[in-house]
Amino acid sequence: MKAFSLGLTLSGVLFLNSCSDFSGLPIVTATAEDPDLSLANTGAIDQSSSISIKQISKRVVANNPQLRAARLRINEAQGQVVQSGRLSNPELELDLNKNVRSSEGGLAVTFAQRFPITNRLSVEKRISNQQLSIAKEEVKVAQKALTLQAQELAVEFLHNRQRSEYLKKQSALLDEFADFIDNAAQRGELSSLDANQAKVESATLKSKLSRITTRNEILLNKLKAYIGLHPSRPLQLTGNLPNASIPSTNLALNNRPEYRAKLLEIEQAKDNIALQKANRYEDIEGRLFTSLDREEDAPNGLENEGTIGAGVSIPLQFYNKNQGNIQTARAKVSRMSAEKTALALEIQQQVSTERAEMKSWLAQTNKLTTSLIPLADNNAELFEKAYRNGQAPFTSVLKARSQQLELQSQNIDNLESFHKARVRYFAAIGREQSAL
């Protein structure tokens, strides 16, 4: 008996979709689509031009474009949670056969579904939920880094403003002193060369002031990028830095998002061992089938015969027991445990380093403000008074003022270094509130 048959299996994706010869058939096709813009809508961006130093961290969290993009990773992880832990799609198989020489033929319909015999699906769901938690912690890590950088820019800007105020004051005093020398030179009491030297010193301070002003404009432009402010918008930074004092807050490792993420990664790696063990056993397949056949039964002629039945397909675990993937998963847990220990030590060293740096800068600042700066201020005042009375050379006045300016500059530099270390210290202990 010669016959032909046609079989077609309907599953999640039709194999015909990859065959150009069947392009005229009504097959399933995937289409591109525009992204759901509502997922990226994380709130309006604050474009106000005035911001206090205490608001910087909040503006970074709410407006920074890199953070707003990073939060969309959480949506990706949520999609994986929805997708994980699902059974494979069932299959419907249709078979049609027809004898080419007679009216004999048949139709068979089979419904098949694969089922895991392990807890693989529940483990997959648990792993995807852990990945969602890790994604949230990774966003907090990025948030901490960006907030730290923005606050360091603010610290530098505010100390530059202090430098500018001091240089303006010193330049004004030199201008006043130069006018006094000019008037005295006209009376023949002092040399006009001293007046010119005073004007040169004043012009030098004004040049430094100009460079500081340019530097602050650059700092503000950089800060705009961190707080999500358009480059064309003006920015005014207000407020003052807190008093220089050592914070009493101490380290708790669980406050660091990097550490929490590493703990979650370890738990995920342990569950991956369970998943790889579950993958040693492939899914079984259950089938329900029915068929209708038309056959010739001599001498009665053609008759219809129907059957119904069930079947099961059990994979035999002979060759592939997934040993390699299980070994890899175990090694990953060991590696991540070692990384957790290293990360804890690194965090503790960061905290210790920043705290020691704060103490060092604060000690130097106290020494300057309690003894050296008052001494230099008094010395400069005495030399200027002596010069006015003709009792000291002008070079002594300039040297005293240079020492005064140098010590004040050192003090401002020390305070800037202290506050930057303070910002880094709060980041190191995992404090989410503003350090300023």
Disulfide bonds with the S-S distance in Angstrom:
none
